[in-house]
Structure formats: C-alpha cells, structure tokens
C-alpha cells in the first residue's frame, strides 16, 4: 500500500519511527515532512498528506501531531478527506470499515510507539464494508461537503 505520512514537530519522532517501520513492512512511504523537531505549523503537513491521498499518490495517510486532534481538524477541511483520531484498535478499524476513513491521525503525546504501530497496521488493514447502510451514510457525509 502507498502511505503518505506527515507530522508537526511534536509528532516528528514518532512519524520517523512509523515511516521506517512501514517501509520495512513493504509499504511505499511518502514522507511529506516535517523533517526535524523545529517548531512548525501542523496544518501545513496535514494538508500535504491529505492532498497526497486526494491526488492518488497515496492510498491512505497517517498524520502525527501532539494530540492528533489539530491534524485531524486540518485534514478534514479538504473535500474528500475522511480523517479520524484513533488511540484504540476498535476505532482504527471501525473508522475504515464503517466510515471509509482515508487518513489516520495519531497523538504522539497520547500513544506509545508499539501501540501506534498496531493502530497503523489495523487502519491500513481495514476495508470499507460496502454495506448499504454504510454507503448511505457515506453519501450523506459527502453531501455535507457541499
């Protein structure tokens, strides 16, 4: 799978670990920054990951900031992005299976390295169910994008 990754300065160390681990496990990784722990603005990197998903360079995106929340808010501003914060396996799976999420947001100050790997593995391994009720709900979400 092609996965775009990005982070702000707070998420930089964890993003580096996840990007290397994803590459080691056979995924094509597009690291869209940041590339240091120097302070930066998370919306810039959330948008870069979201755009990579939207334009087809990546199948899914992973964004890491301090809490996951800011990056999630920023990514969801781009029409067609369905980003969610997940700090548990149920949410990481369910957000894809039921909501067709295409971007996972993680909080580097909330989840540990090994749990983060499990969350990413769960997220990228999940598939949208295509059940009628989920398709109907997804269409309603798309209508809200206006």
C-alpha positions as CSV (number, residue, x, y, z in Angstrom):
1,X,0.0,0.0,0.0
2,X,1.1,3.6,-0.7
3,X,1.0,5.6,2.5
4,X,1.6,9.3,2.9
5,X,3.0,10.3,6.3
6,X,3.4,13.7,7.9
7,X,3.8,15.4,11.2
8,X,4.4,18.6,13.0
9,X,7.4,19.0,15.4
10,X,5.6,17.2,18.2
11,X,4.9,14.2,16.1
12,X,8.2,14.2,14.3
13,X,10.0,11.4,16.3
14,X,7.0,9.1,16.1
15,X,6.5,9.8,12.4
16,X,10.1,8.8,11.8
17,X,9.6,5.5,13.6
18,X,6.4,4.8,11.8
19,X,7.7,5.7,8.3
20,X,10.7,3.4,8.8
21,X,8.5,0.6,10.1
22,X,6.0,0.9,7.2
23,X,8.9,0.8,4.7
24,X,10.4,-2.2,6.4
25,X,7.0,-4.0,6.2
26,X,6.8,-3.5,2.4
27,X,4.7,-0.3,2.0
28,X,5.6,2.6,-0.3
29,X,6.0,5.5,2.1
30,X,5.8,9.2,1.1
31,X,7.2,11.3,3.9
32,X,5.8,14.8,3.5
33,X,7.6,16.3,6.5
34,X,8.3,17.8,8.8
35,X,11.9,16.7,8.7
36,X,13.1,18.0,12.1
37,X,11.9,18.8,15.6
38,X,12.0,22.5,14.8
39,X,8.6,24.1,15.5
40,X,6.2,24.2,12.5
41,X,2.5,24.6,11.9
42,X,0.6,21.3,11.8
43,X,-2.0,22.4,9.2
44,X,0.7,22.6,6.5
45,X,1.7,18.9,7.0
46,X,-1.9,17.7,7.5
47,X,-2.8,19.4,4.2
48,X,0.2,17.8,2.4
49,X,-0.8,14.3,3.5
50,X,-4.5,14.9,2.6
51,X,-3.6,16.2,-0.9
52,X,-1.4,13.1,-1.5
53,X,-4.4,10.9,-0.7
54,X,-6.8,13.0,-2.8
55,X,-4.5,13.1,-5.9
56,X,-3.8,9.4,-5.8
57,X,-0.1,9.5,-4.8
58,X,-1.2,7.6,-1.6
59,X,-3.9,5.1,-0.8
60,X,-4.1,6.2,2.8
61,X,-2.5,8.9,5.0
62,X,-1.1,9.0,8.6
63,X,-0.6,12.3,10.3
64,X,1.0,12.7,13.8
65,X,0.8,15.7,16.0
66,X,0.8,16.1,19.7
67,X,-2.8,15.0,20.3
68,X,-3.9,14.0,16.8
69,X,-6.8,16.5,17.1
70,X,-5.4,19.5,15.3
71,X,-4.1,17.5,12.4
72,X,-7.4,15.8,12.1
73,X,-9.3,19.1,12.0
74,X,-7.0,20.5,9.4
75,X,-7.1,17.4,7.2
76,X,-10.9,17.2,7.2
77,X,-11.1,20.7,5.7
78,X,-10.1,19.2,2.3
79,X,-13.1,17.9,0.5
80,X,-12.9,14.1,0.1
81,X,-10.8,13.5,3.2
82,X,-12.3,11.4,6.0
83,X,-9.7,11.7,8.8
84,X,-10.2,10.4,12.3
85,X,-8.2,10.3,15.5
86,X,-7.7,6.7,16.8
87,X,-6.0,5.8,20.0
88,X,-7.6,2.3,20.2
89,X,-7.8,-0.6,17.8
90,X,-11.6,-0.6,17.6
91,X,-11.7,2.9,16.3
92,X,-8.7,2.4,13.9
93,X,-10.6,-0.4,12.3
94,X,-14.2,0.8,12.6
95,X,-13.4,4.2,11.0
96,X,-12.4,2.5,7.8
97,X,-15.0,-0.3,7.9
98,X,-18.0,1.9,8.5
99,X,-16.9,5.4,7.5
100,X,-14.4,4.7,4.7
101,X,-11.7,6.8,6.5
102,X,-8.7,7.5,4.4
103,X,-6.4,9.4,7.0
104,X,-5.4,8.3,10.4
105,X,-4.4,10.9,12.9
106,X,-2.3,10.0,16.0
107,X,-1.3,11.8,19.1
108,X,2.4,11.3,19.8
109,X,1.8,12.6,23.4
110,X,-1.0,10.1,23.8
111,X,0.0,6.7,22.4
112,X,3.2,4.8,22.7
113,X,5.4,3.6,19.8
114,X,4.3,0.0,19.8
115,X,0.6,0.9,20.2
116,X,1.0,3.4,17.3
117,X,2.3,0.6,15.1
118,X,-0.6,-1.6,16.0
119,X,-3.0,1.3,15.2
120,X,-1.5,1.9,11.8
121,X,-1.4,-1.8,11.0
122,X,-5.1,-2.0,11.9
123,X,-6.0,1.1,10.0
124,X,-4.3,0.1,6.8
125,X,-5.5,-3.5,7.0
126,X,-9.2,-2.5,7.3
127,X,-11.5,-2.3,4.4
128,X,-14.8,-0.4,3.9
129,X,-17.7,-2.8,4.3
130,X,-19.7,-1.5,1.4
131,X,-22.9,-2.4,3.3
132,X,-25.9,-0.5,2.1
133,X,-26.3,1.4,5.5
134,X,-22.7,2.5,5.4
135,X,-22.8,3.6,1.8
136,X,-26.0,5.5,2.5
137,X,-24.3,7.3,5.5
138,X,-21.2,8.0,3.5
139,X,-23.3,9.6,0.8
140,X,-24.9,11.8,3.4
141,X,-21.4,12.8,4.6
142,X,-20.3,13.6,1.1
143,X,-23.5,15.8,0.7
144,X,-22.4,17.9,3.7
145,X,-19.2,18.8,1.8
146,X,-21.3,20.8,-0.5
